[in-house]
């Protein structure tokens, strides 16, 4: 394995950002003994400061300046932050397996830069930067210029039919932006390549979602997202939205696996070794089993990196290349056991489907039809439940609806019959065969406190809802005539877990470790911060063979009978019959066919430590005082939109700078430096939200200012005296009330 860096001269690139200077800077990790064209993986980091300094009193480098973004230089005493170097632990392993890995630096003109009114997080721009790097690699792969630029001949070494993308934080939405912009109707990108790239696999790590004016999914490719539950930056686990949208829309024509790999007790920053200050001071949780893998006072965490090394390398080995090994995909599939080297580090939750194509599944209930089977007998039907409704769930995409079910057999037994829920895809007396399908699949999680009153209180776990800490019930297939198949117990296949503790960012002052499970007086989470847990729903996959169905047997639906736990409350979603993509992958009988196959996993990944860091239970974040609006100015500025960039790339060799327009700029000063990360810098004034903003460096003080652009019409519509709050991930600054008389 060898690595080489390239950094081409910075310029205004019409294909990336015609009005902003960007650069092509990346490191290539390559196999040295491979023959023939090799698959390519492009990695993109997230939003982060571009300049850092060393403080002897603090661990690692402190990245608190972004002068490089616009100028290409850092202040005296600072160094350029090499964010693209932070995934070497992943890239080196992948290169030893024969992949060419290209890790991109997005500092110039992107990281910590001004967004625009169609691309607040600059993630469409990030996508174009990825495509521009691929275009350059294509030139080197088909020409003779690589020897001078790289020091070795790249010609003919890259297989553009096998492209994988990896994105962290805003890089996650950035890789989806690359896929979608390349595929757009009328896209200019395919014409820029000699060998047109075929993107086959996307891995996102703690991604953002919704920071552009587009809905960005990953249809037609293998896709996985890793969600760290103690993320203090993207603390609402936005990657769940993407899975929700894709499994609900069922828009694929070519089936491809989709999965979520949730890691308990890890933060956002320490998956990149160059991001050396923790974004999270721990996990706020009432769960005594809640692990915290990282030390917030350290400069990184080898144990945390292990929780990415295995799923990232396994995912690409299973889905990318001319000789993919499907067995590696078992790591992401809840039908298979996890390797001990991971389970010794922390707990995991896996959400998975082989198939979101319409022809690959029969939907029994997505909880979007009216409640009740009605006269047709289609839909869902319940009996003796304490509570049932269909609703959205906190932190999930609004298009996804879930069933909320609660039961108490200590009260309802006297009425006769155990509580049940059933869903049907055929009217009574008719049915369909499931010979072409392999599993009954659904998503499940223990319900949040307050599930029945419509408030949800964020998502706080409530042990009283499921006293055993999990739940169990019977599952059976329903025949056309209402008879039940052989029943199986949920506990054979899964152990549903409660909402998992949430990570809080660097605004936390009190870092004293807490006794596991304790919430000390005065540290209760205030309502404004919406609870203390993530309602991550796990997937249950039951082989249809376990129900004893005969070949050709006709079925109508499935029934869940709540006869194994006296009291319970759950979220339920996406109840379906599904077809397994690789027929040889799932081997029955039994819920977990065996341990994850490790024979093909090289011994080079580092072993996980025998024990994780101690559990820390932190107080909830506070609202920070001392911030203020320093100026409100009426001025004329040129504001670039994403559509103008794309239009310029299509039609203009020399783009024309947009004409200045009147705007209102609100300047803000804050008492502590703003942390540059994946979350959008957001200004809330009354009930209005503004996202066209930028953190600003103050000489010798770091990023202790911000600016926002509003249209004059939007400013005029704001009420005098409206409360103002500046939000930046876990940082929240009280700005007092709006004084419109400050406008000059």
Buried (B, 14 or more C-beta within 10 A) or exposed (E): BEBBBBEEEBEBBBBBBBBBBBBBBBBBBBBEEBEEBBBBBBBBBBBBBBBBBEEEEEBBBBBBBBBBBBEBEBBEEBEBBBBBBBBBBBBBBBBBBBBBBBBBBBBBBBBBBBBBBBBBBBBBBBBBBBBBBBBBBBBBBBEEBBEEBBEBEBBEBBBBBBBBBBBBBBBBBBBBBBBBBBEEEEBBBEEBBEBBBEBBBBBBBBBBBBBBBBBBBBBBBBBBBBBBBBBBBBBBBBBBBBBBBBBBBBEBEEBBBBBBBBBBBBBBBBBBBBBBBBBBBBBBBBBEBBBBBBBBEBBBBBBBBBBBBBBBBBBBBBBBBEEBBBBBBBBBBBBBBBBEBBEBBBBBBBBBBBBBBBEBBBBBBBBEBEBEBEEEBBBBBBBBBBBBBBEBBBBBBEBBBBBBBBBBBEEBEEEEEBBBBBBBBBBBEEBBEBEEBBBBBBBBBBBBBBBBEEEBBBBBBBEEBBEEBBBBBBBBBBBBEEEBBEBBEBBBBBEBBBBBBBBBBBBBEEEEEBEBEEBEEEBEBEEEBBBBBBBBBBBBBBBBEBBEBEEEBBBBBBBBBBBBBBBBBBBBBBBBBBBBBBEEBBEBEEBBBEEBBEEEBEEEBEEBBEEBBEBBBBBBBBBBEEBBBEEBEEEEEEBBBBBBBBEBBEEEEEBEEBEEEEBBBBBBBBEBBBBBBBBBBBBBBBEBEBBBBBBBBEEEEBBBBBBBBBBEEBBEEBEEEBEBBBBBBBBBBBBEBBEEEEBE
